[in-house]
C-alpha cells in the first residue's frame, strides 16, 4: 500500500518534489526500480527456462535411436551459415548512396547556401 501511494505521489506533477513530499517521491523511485527489476528478472528467467528445455530436447535427440539428429542439424546449420557468409560479398545497395542526384536534395542545398549567403 505504501508503494502505491508513493508512486501516485511521484506522478502528481502539481507540487514540486521538495521537503517531505520529495522524500516520499524518492522512496517511490526505489519501489519502481525494484518492481521493474523483478519483472525483467522474471522475463529473463522465463527465457532461460525455455532455453534449458531446448537443450534437453537436443540432448534427447542426439542418440543413435534418432540417427544423431542433433549432429546432422548442427552440420547443416554451420554449412548454411558458412555459405551465407561467403556469398554476395559485394557492396550493399542503399537508397542513400546517390542522394546528390535527388532534386529535393539539390533544392535543399541551394536554399542552405542562400541562407548562409554563399550564393
Secondary structure per residue as TSV (DSSP state, phi and psi in degrees):
chain	resnum	aa	ss	phi	psi
A	1	X	-	360.0	-36.7
A	2	X	H	-65.2	-39.6
A	3	X	H	-64.8	-41.7
A	4	X	H	-64.6	-44.2
A	5	X	H	-66.2	-43.1
A	6	X	H	-68.1	-33.9
A	7	X	H	-71.7	-33.1
A	8	X	H	-65.8	-41.0
A	9	X	H	-61.8	-35.6
A	10	X	H	-61.1	-37.7
A	11	X	T	-92.0	8.9
A	12	X	-	-88.4	98.7
A	13	X	T	-86.1	-3.3
A	14	X	T	-72.6	-28.1
A	15	X	S	-105.0	147.9
A	16	X	-	-75.1	143.9
A	17	X	S	-84.3	70.2
A	18	X	-	-129.6	163.7
A	19	X	H	68.1	-145.3
A	20	X	H	-67.7	-32.9
A	21	X	H	-62.6	-40.1
A	22	X	H	-65.7	-36.7
A	23	X	H	-66.4	-39.2
A	24	X	H	-65.5	-41.8
A	25	X	H	-68.5	-31.0
A	26	X	H	-66.9	-36.9
A	27	X	H	-64.1	-36.5
A	28	X	H	-65.0	-31.1
A	29	X	H	-62.0	-40.0
A	30	X	H	-66.2	-38.8
A	31	X	H	-63.0	-40.4
A	32	X	H	-60.6	-46.8
A	33	X	H	-61.9	-41.4
A	34	X	H	-65.4	-44.3
A	35	X	H	-69.4	-41.5
A	36	X	H	-67.2	-38.1
A	37	X	H	-64.5	-40.0
A	38	X	H	-66.0	-41.5
A	39	X	H	-68.9	-38.2
A	40	X	H	-65.2	-43.4
A	41	X	H	-61.8	-38.5
A	42	X	H	-63.2	-42.7
A	43	X	H	-64.6	-43.2
A	44	X	H	-64.5	-43.4
A	45	X	H	-65.7	-33.5
A	46	X	H	-64.0	-42.3
A	47	X	H	-66.9	-39.7
A	48	X	H	-65.6	-37.5
A	49	X	H	-62.6	-41.6
A	50	X	H	-64.8	-38.9
A	51	X	H	-64.2	-42.2
A	52	X	H	-61.9	-39.8
A	53	X	H	-61.6	-40.2
A	54	X	H	-65.8	-40.3
A	55	X	H	-64.4	-38.1
A	56	X	H	-63.0	-41.5
A	57	X	H	-63.3	-41.9
A	58	X	H	-63.6	-38.5
A	59	X	H	-66.8	-39.8
A	60	X	H	-63.3	-40.4
A	61	X	T	-87.0	8.1
A	62	X	T	-92.4	4.0
A	63	X	S	-81.0	170.8
A	64	X	G	-68.3	-29.6
A	65	X	G	-66.2	-20.8
A	66	X	G	-104.8	15.0
A	67	X	T	58.2	37.8
A	68	X	S	53.0	50.3
A	69	X	H	-60.3	-36.8
A	70	X	H	-62.5	-42.3
A	71	X	H	-66.6	-39.2
A	72	X	H	-64.0	-43.3
A	73	X	H	-63.9	-40.2
A	74	X	H	-62.2	-45.0
A	75	X	H	-63.4	-42.9
A	76	X	H	-64.9	-42.2
A	77	X	H	-65.1	-42.8
A	78	X	H	-63.8	-40.7
A	79	X	H	-64.4	-43.1
A	80	X	H	-66.1	-40.4
A	81	X	H	-65.2	-40.9
A	82	X	H	-64.7	-41.5
A	83	X	H	-62.2	-45.8
A	84	X	H	-70.3	-26.2
A	85	X	H	-75.4	-32.0
A	86	X	H	-100.3	-1.7
A	87	X	S	-102.0	157.5
A	88	X	-	54.8	58.1
A	89	X	-	-81.9	0.6
A	90	X	S	-66.6	170.3
A	91	X	-	-71.0	129.2
A	92	X	-	-68.4	140.4
A	93	X	-	-81.4	133.6
A	94	X	-	-131.0	158.0
A	95	X	T	-73.5	-22.7
A	96	X	T	-88.3	1.0
A	97	X	T	-62.7	-47.5
A	98	X	T	-110.7	53.2
A	99	X	G	-67.4	-24.8
A	100	X	G	-67.0	-19.3
A	101	X	G	-81.7	-13.3
A	102	X	S	-78.3	134.3
A	103	X	H	-61.4	-36.5
A	104	X	H	-63.6	-36.0
A	105	X	H	-67.6	-41.5
A	106	X	H	-62.9	-40.2
A	107	X	H	-64.4	-40.4
A	108	X	H	-63.7	-43.4
A	109	X	H	-64.4	-42.0
A	110	X	H	-63.0	-40.6
A	111	X	H	-66.4	-39.2
A	112	X	H	-66.3	-38.7
A	113	X	H	-65.2	-38.0
A	114	X	H	-65.9	-41.6
A	115	X	H	-65.4	-39.7
A	116	X	H	-80.2	-7.4
A	117	X	T	77.2	25.2
A	118	X	-	-86.4	-18.7
A	119	X	-	-100.3	360.0
